[in-house]
Amino acid sequence: MSDAAQPTAVEVRAAAEAVKTALDRHLAAVERRTGEDDPAVYEAFNELAAAAEEYDELLYDRYDEVTPFEIPGTEDMPPYIGPEEPNALSVLIRRDYAVVEPQRLMAQAQRVESVEGPVASDEASATVHGALGVLFGEFEPDEIASRHKEFGLEEGDSTLWVTAVDESAEPGEWLESPFDQADSERIVCRFDVSAVFDDEPDEDDLDDDLPLTPDLDDEDDLEPLDADR
């Protein structure tokens, strides 16, 4: 970015003051909240998120510095236009996994089949596709998430959307296309989990901070301990 396009120090300072004001408004809205779905709290949250994002961008452009704020999804999320007091909700969940140990996955499915009996004449657990059907049919999604390593899976990104709907659906109404009616403008709240939010340093950075130690395979590097110390 050229110097002419950089924000001024005054603009950065004004953005910081806007964050402080939005923070006070958010706290006040939380203290006065009238229920779990108080629209004033959501509005104050969105204002705080926008102010923090603006400050973060100006701070980086001007000083090449960043803030510790993490506000996933706010850049692409449209404003909420659903009812102020939703009387029906739809919860959408996506969890991604990688199959990193197919043999472990099929072995776990075989254990289920040994107790429940095979679901067909041929054992479903004989293939990865079939084993997935056995395990996800036997265990709740939350249990799969908490025990994914036991099933030879590796977690990827996940998200949960709580969306407002006009009225509860009739039984079986949306089963043929359960996700087609997802409306991002009716998201009451969402929760994202992703490796991009991790602040842990790289292993190479940790190695650089470790003190040098002798090679334990080389006896010349070892010195006897002084018993008096």
One Martini backbone bead per residue (centre of mass of N, CA, C, O) as a GRO file, in nm:
protein
  229
    1MET     BB    1   0.096   0.035   0.023
    2SER     BB    2   0.071   0.353  -0.005
    3ASP     BB    3   0.105   0.643   0.166
    4ALA     BB    4  -0.154   0.782   0.050
    5ALA     BB    5  -0.349   0.525   0.147
    6GLN     BB    6  -0.304   0.567   0.428
    7PRO     BB    7  -0.396   0.595   0.729
    8THR     BB    8  -0.432   0.792   0.984
    9ALA     BB    9  -0.380   0.839   1.313
   10VAL     BB   10  -0.662   0.959   1.361
   11GLU     BB   11  -0.823   0.721   1.241
   12VAL     BB   12  -0.721   0.508   1.437
   13ARG     BB   13  -0.816   0.648   1.695
   14ALA     BB   14  -1.118   0.656   1.618
   15ALA     BB   15  -1.150   0.346   1.599
   16ALA     BB   16  -1.078   0.291   1.895
   17GLU     BB   17  -1.314   0.456   2.014
   18ALA     BB   18  -1.537   0.288   1.878
   19VAL     BB   19  -1.477   0.030   2.035
   20LYS     BB   20  -1.533   0.141   2.317
   21THR     BB   21  -1.826   0.220   2.265
   22ALA     BB   22  -1.926  -0.062   2.171
   23LEU     BB   23  -1.853  -0.206   2.434
   24ASP     BB   24  -2.042  -0.047   2.619
   25ARG     BB   25  -2.304  -0.115   2.465
   26HIS     BB   26  -2.290  -0.419   2.496
   27LEU     BB   27  -2.292  -0.432   2.805
   28ALA     BB   28  -2.559  -0.281   2.842
   29ALA     BB   29  -2.732  -0.484   2.682
   30VAL     BB   30  -2.673  -0.727   2.861
   31GLU     BB   31  -2.777  -0.600   3.132
   32ARG     BB   32  -3.080  -0.544   2.978
   33ARG     BB   33  -3.176  -0.804   2.910
   34THR     BB   34  -3.493  -0.994   2.829
   35GLY     BB   35  -3.338  -1.239   2.683
   36GLU     BB   36  -3.197  -1.468   2.470
   37ASP     BB   37  -3.342  -1.286   2.209
   38ASP     BB   38  -3.222  -1.006   2.225
   39PRO     BB   39  -3.183  -0.769   1.980
   40ALA     BB   40  -2.989  -0.567   2.123
   41VAL     BB   41  -2.752  -0.765   2.152
   42TYR     BB   42  -2.706  -0.829   1.853
   43GLU     BB   43  -2.659  -0.540   1.762
   44ALA     BB   44  -2.417  -0.484   1.951
   45PHE     BB   45  -2.240  -0.711   1.845
   46ASN     BB   46  -2.221  -0.615   1.548
   47GLU     BB   47  -2.096  -0.338   1.616
   48LEU     BB   48  -1.844  -0.448   1.754
   49ALA     BB   49  -1.738  -0.616   1.518
   50ALA     BB   50  -1.711  -0.382   1.315
   51ALA     BB   51  -1.520  -0.204   1.484
   52ALA     BB   52  -1.291  -0.412   1.519
   53GLU     BB   53  -1.235  -0.456   1.218
   54GLU     BB   54  -1.166  -0.164   1.145
   55TYR     BB   55  -0.930  -0.133   1.342
   56ASP     BB   56  -0.757  -0.366   1.239
   57GLU     BB   57  -0.714  -0.255   0.952
   58LEU     BB   58  -0.591   0.024   1.023
   59LEU     BB   59  -0.358  -0.077   1.197
   60TYR     BB   60  -0.221  -0.235   0.969
   61ASP     BB   61  -0.194  -0.010   0.753
   62ARG     BB   62  -0.026   0.185   0.943
   63TYR     BB   63   0.158  -0.037   1.151
   64ASP     BB   64   0.167  -0.347   1.111
   65GLU     BB   65  -0.073  -0.439   1.306
   66VAL     BB   66  -0.247  -0.648   1.543
   67THR     BB   67  -0.511  -0.816   1.683
   68PRO     BB   68  -0.679  -1.059   1.903
   69PHE     BB   69  -0.920  -1.063   1.729
   70GLU     BB   70  -1.205  -1.296   1.676
   71ILE     BB   71  -1.448  -1.285   1.387
   72PRO     BB   72  -1.617  -1.512   1.255
   73GLY     BB   73  -1.794  -1.431   0.950
   74THR     BB   74  -1.856  -1.112   0.940
   75GLU     BB   75  -1.777  -1.036   0.644
   76ASP     BB   76  -2.014  -1.247   0.510
   77MET     BB   77  -2.241  -1.150   0.693
   78PRO     BB   78  -2.548  -1.072   0.700
   79PRO     BB   79  -2.799  -0.916   0.813
   80TYR     BB   80  -3.048  -0.947   1.032
   81ILE     BB   81  -3.412  -1.035   0.929
   82GLY     BB   82  -3.553  -1.160   1.143
   83PRO     BB   83  -3.723  -1.217   1.404
   84GLU     BB   84  -3.716  -1.085   1.722
   85GLU     BB   85  -3.922  -1.339   1.817
   86PRO     BB   86  -3.862  -1.642   1.795
   87ASN     BB   87  -4.075  -1.958   1.767
   88ALA     BB   88  -3.857  -2.090   1.567
   89LEU     BB   89  -3.607  -2.347   1.494
   90SER     BB   90  -3.292  -2.411   1.313
   91VAL     BB   91  -3.035  -2.664   1.316
   92LEU     BB   92  -2.710  -2.642   1.170
   93ILE     BB   93  -2.468  -2.904   1.086
   94ARG     BB   94  -2.106  -2.910   1.033
   95ARG     BB   95  -1.872  -3.189   0.980
   96ASP     BB   96  -1.534  -3.259   0.921
   97TYR     BB   97  -1.359  -3.546   0.776
   98ALA     BB   98  -1.082  -3.768   0.786
   99VAL     BB   99  -0.965  -4.072   0.654
  100VAL     BB  100  -0.671  -4.209   0.816
  101GLU     BB  101  -0.794  -4.509   0.935
  102PRO     BB  102  -0.952  -4.756   0.785
  103GLN     BB  103  -0.899  -5.006   0.968
  104ARG     BB  104  -1.014  -4.883   1.225
  105LEU     BB  105  -1.293  -4.825   1.119
  106MET     BB  106  -1.368  -5.124   1.047
  107ALA     BB  107  -1.317  -5.244   1.329
  108GLN     BB  108  -1.539  -5.087   1.474
  109ALA     BB  109  -1.771  -5.193   1.298
  110GLN     BB  110  -1.728  -5.495   1.370
  111ARG     BB  111  -1.800  -5.464   1.669
  112VAL     BB  112  -2.090  -5.382   1.623
  113GLU     BB  113  -2.173  -5.637   1.455
  114SER     BB  114  -2.109  -5.848   1.681
  115VAL     BB  115  -2.360  -5.741   1.846
  116GLU     BB  116  -2.594  -5.668   1.624
  117GLY     BB  117  -2.530  -5.753   1.352
  118PRO     BB  118  -2.562  -5.769   1.035
  119VAL     BB  119  -2.735  -5.569   0.791
  120ALA     BB  120  -2.640  -5.801   0.599
  121SER     BB  121  -2.515  -6.059   0.436
  122ASP     BB  122  -2.299  -5.859   0.406
  123GLU     BB  123  -2.053  -5.699   0.547
  124ALA     BB  124  -2.031  -5.357   0.586
  125SER     BB  125  -1.730  -5.340   0.718
  126ALA     BB  126  -1.559  -5.417   0.448
  127THR     BB  127  -1.601  -5.109   0.403
  128VAL     BB  128  -1.584  -4.777   0.434
  129HIS     BB  129  -1.870  -4.706   0.356
  130GLY     BB  130  -2.006  -4.915   0.547
  131ALA     BB  131  -1.869  -4.830   0.816
  132LEU     BB  132  -1.992  -4.550   0.828
  133GLY     BB  133  -2.285  -4.646   0.847
  134VAL     BB  134  -2.256  -4.800   1.111
  135LEU     BB  135  -2.144  -4.575   1.301
  136PHE     BB  136  -2.361  -4.346   1.233
  137GLY     BB  137  -2.596  -4.544   1.324
  138GLU     BB  138  -2.495  -4.593   1.630
  139PHE     BB  139  -2.386  -4.299   1.668
  140GLU     BB  140  -2.372  -4.001   1.776
  141PRO     BB  141  -2.233  -3.715   1.658
  142ASP     BB  142  -2.102  -3.629   1.932
  143GLU     BB  143  -1.950  -3.898   1.972
  144ILE     BB  144  -1.784  -3.889   1.720
  145ALA     BB  145  -1.640  -3.622   1.791
  146SER     BB  146  -1.511  -3.729   2.071
  147ARG     BB  147  -1.409  -4.025   1.908
  148HIS     BB  148  -1.259  -4.001   1.627
  149LYS     BB  149  -0.984  -4.151   1.674
  150GLU     BB  150  -1.110  -4.436   1.721
  151PHE     BB  151  -1.229  -4.417   1.403
  152GLY     BB  152  -1.002  -4.291   1.207
  153LEU     BB  153  -1.034  -3.977   1.249
  154GLU     BB  154  -1.018  -3.631   1.126
  155GLU     BB  155  -1.053  -3.316   1.199
  156GLY     BB  156  -1.219  -3.042   1.085
  157ASP     BB  157  -1.434  -2.836   1.013
  158SER     BB  158  -1.692  -2.645   1.197
  159THR     BB  159  -2.058  -2.583   1.218
  160LEU     BB  160  -2.319  -2.374   1.380
  161TRP     BB  161  -2.665  -2.306   1.313
  162VAL     BB  162  -2.902  -2.062   1.424
  163THR     BB  163  -3.229  -2.045   1.294
  164ALA     BB  164  -3.496  -1.861   1.190
  165VAL     BB  165  -3.844  -1.946   1.182
  166ASP     BB  166  -4.178  -1.912   1.134
  167GLU     BB  167  -4.228  -2.234   1.154
  168SER     BB  168  -4.286  -2.537   1.219
  169ALA     BB  169  -4.234  -2.827   1.083
  170GLU     BB  170  -4.349  -3.084   0.932
  171PRO     BB  171  -4.346  -3.402   0.919
  172GLY     BB  172  -4.121  -3.455   0.650
  173GLU     BB  173  -4.098  -3.185   0.482
  174TRP     BB  174  -3.746  -3.167   0.452
  175LEU     BB  175  -3.600  -3.447   0.390
  176GLU     BB  176  -3.518  -3.418   0.080
  177SER     BB  177  -3.416  -3.093   0.159
  178PRO     BB  178  -3.263  -2.984   0.441
  179PHE     BB  179  -3.060  -2.727   0.313
  180ASP     BB  180  -3.218  -2.528   0.114
  181GLN     BB  181  -3.340  -2.319   0.355
  182ALA     BB  182  -3.090  -2.173   0.414
  183ASP     BB  183  -3.057  -1.851   0.594
  184SER     BB  184  -2.821  -1.609   0.658
  185GLU     BB  185  -3.041  -1.378   0.753
  186ARG     BB  186  -3.144  -1.596   1.005
  187ILE     BB  187  -2.907  -1.584   1.197
  188VAL     BB  188  -2.869  -1.585   1.536
  189CYS     BB  189  -2.629  -1.803   1.559
  190ARG     BB  190  -2.271  -1.899   1.563
  191PHE     BB  191  -2.029  -2.184   1.541
  192ASP     BB  192  -1.675  -2.203   1.501
  193VAL     BB  193  -1.431  -2.451   1.378
  194SER     BB  194  -1.072  -2.388   1.326
  195ALA     BB  195  -0.736  -2.384   1.247
  196VAL     BB  196  -0.724  -2.069   1.181
  197PHE     BB  197  -0.762  -1.996   1.506
  198ASP     BB  198  -0.492  -2.080   1.579
  199ASP     BB  199  -0.212  -1.967   1.810
  200GLU     BB  200  -0.007  -2.170   1.768
  201PRO     BB  201   0.302  -2.240   1.732
  202ASP     BB  202   0.533  -2.357   1.557
  203GLU     BB  203   0.756  -2.609   1.582
  204ASP     BB  204   0.999  -2.446   1.479
  205ASP     BB  205   0.972  -2.221   1.694
  206LEU     BB  206   1.007  -2.406   1.940
  207ASP     BB  207   1.290  -2.516   1.867
  208ASP     BB  208   1.435  -2.235   1.886
  209ASP     BB  209   1.371  -2.217   2.215
  210LEU     BB  210   1.544  -2.448   2.275
  211PRO     BB  211   1.776  -2.585   2.447
  212LEU     BB  212   2.073  -2.712   2.443
  213THR     BB  213   2.157  -3.059   2.413
  214PRO     BB  214   2.291  -3.342   2.465
  215ASP     BB  215   2.403  -3.632   2.327
  216LEU     BB  216   2.308  -3.939   2.461
  217ASP     BB  217   2.485  -4.121   2.255
  218ASP     BB  218   2.732  -3.952   2.377
  219GLU     BB  219   2.947  -4.006   2.632
  220ASP     BB  220   3.131  -3.744   2.612
  221ASP     BB  221   2.884  -3.544   2.694
  222LEU     BB  222   2.901  -3.673   2.975
  223GLU     BB  223   2.872  -3.580   3.317
  224PRO     BB  224   2.934  -3.616   3.627
  225LEU     BB  225   2.791  -3.585   3.923
  226ASP     BB  226   2.798  -3.380   4.196
  227ALA     BB  227   2.726  -3.475   4.517
  228ASP     BB  228   2.747  -3.169   4.648
  229ARG     BB  229   2.503  -3.034   4.463
   0.00000   0.00000   0.00000
